[in-house]
Amino acid sequence: MKPATELMTISHFKATCLAVLERVRRTGQPVLVTRRGELVAEIVPPPPAPPNASWIGSLRGAVRIKGDIIAPTSEPADWDALR
């Protein structure tokens, strides 16, 4: 059975904000924040982090080679350094 969600006034939340956020993160139990008896916010834990994928190989298939990548792009006679 799931425990009841905690209700908290906005003034109490403001005074203990960091502790409340840490408790929600650690326990996974949401907190409802009220102002004059009306619900103004629901503090819920973040969704689980996605698995850490390796960057190696992440661009596979993103580039196509359309010719000789080793040969010079122009004739050696066009180079100023060789004149």
C-alpha positions, 0 to 999 in steps of 0.5 A: 500500500502506498503511503499518503502524499504529504500536504504542506503549506506554502510558507512551510515549504518556503522555509524548508524548500531544499530539505523537502526537495532532497527528501522527495528525491531520496524517497520518491514520495510527492509533496503537495503544497497548498496556499489557504487550503488550495493546491498550488504545486505538486513536488514530484521526483524526476524521472529516472535518468536514461542509460549513459550511452557511449559517445564512441560510434554515436555518429555512425551512418551520419557521414557519407564518403563521396570520393577519394579522401586521400588525394589532393583536391587540386593538381600539384601544379596549382599549388603556390608552394611547389612553383 
